[in-house]
Amino acid sequence: MKNLPEHKLVVYNTLSRKKELFKPLKPPHIGLYVCGPTVYGDAHLGHARPAITFDLVFRYLTHLGYKVRYVRNITDVGHLENDADEGEDKIAKKARLEQLEPMEVVQHYVVAYHKNMDSLNVLRPSIEPHASGHIIEQIEMIKKIVELGYAYEVNGSVYFDVEKYNQSHQYGILSGRKLEDLISNTRELSGQLEKKNAADFALWKKAEPAHIMRWPSPWGDGFPGWHMECSAMGCKYLGDEFDIHGGGMDLLFPHHESEIAQSTIANGKAPVRYWMHNNMITINGQKMGKSLGNAMSLDDFFAGNHTLLEKAYSPMTIRFFMLQAQYRSTLDFSNEALQAAEKGLKKLIVAAETLNQIQSTKDAPGLGIDKIEAGCYAAMNDDFNSPVAIASLFEAVRIINSVKEGHSQINAEELEQLKKLYRSFVFDILGLVSEEAGNDHQLVDGLMQTIIQLRQDARTRKDYATSDLIRDKLTSLNIEVKDGKEGTVWSLKA
Ligand code: ZN
């Protein structure tokens, strides 16, 4: 393993609230669990950030020589509205509204999610388990917790006894919340009446007659509580205790806090060594949300299909933009910032092409590529600080351009080193790819602009037969062409 003995990777652990030297339980193996999407709608920026953050973690650990088992689940049952213990299941609701089978909804959005993630060059995880495929494991874990006296049954539902847990453990250890505050801040909802304590959370919920997603259990027909799936699947694939658990900061409480509590009781030990959380995204300084009218799907970004977007932004622009911020910082999306990222990415990619063309000069003095390489590793070893690594790579860009323009010369050894640095950091670790020639979207867009121009020319010379023919042919390919004040735009019909 190339860098393993000497690397000093430091990771910010949400649990200890400080940076810690990363020491895996069983090197070279690493267990990495990340909470995946609840699949009831199109993927948006909020899905892209954890996916890209932990893709970077996965890629870098792999680069260092570790064998990473990366588990990212699909939540397809038990996630109720408002992340609460009451309300309709998000997937069941969508199925009801669209008159589909719940698993049809799940399949549709899993496929769409994969398509989006592929275009962002997010690597597929090693295992992608579905919550609905692990009902037995969840029931077994709940049974254990009930037997140990940390959960109780009421009317066919099972709740975790937070107060009892808190007597010997610390509920709030991850989020820093205090149980007293949690109890006094909880709103009185109908289901709270069943609970001994407002802070208790559901491990299993009884399914009312109208509830379509239901399974038999020792407590009657029902479905697992939302937090249960990650405890059960993490344990099944990575063991009672594993290295890294990641997710967005919005999952810290109650999801991850509850995961720690229930796993600790069921397995007799805390489940995770390093908890990592990516920060949130804002749009023009505002929180993202449907009610604010700024919720944009990734497809909207890729097609420029929203009033807040001045233009389309390619998947790599979005990826590069996210990597330009450290994952624990908030990230604000604006047209200005995205266009700056687009330019920066282009510079980096053009330099990669230039790098393949420049020639070495015998006995040319060193240009300090060692220092740049050391800078890239130091940045990544400092809690995956990608923006600092990118700044080092721009140093390399400056050198590449200077050699190309004849201002400096590079020796063969350093040229090779520079090529290797680019391959490792730009392509393998940051996961950037060239979207120029050969990229499907760019190519199709170029072709479409030509077709739109031909149709426009036909209309100008009043050749409506040709312009209509072009439109009809495009329609039959599910391509919609719209004429507006700003010109003609095209899009693929969903
Ligand atoms: Zn989870």
Residues whose N, C-alpha, C, O or C-beta is under 5 A from the ligand:
A	BS01	ZN	C35 C230
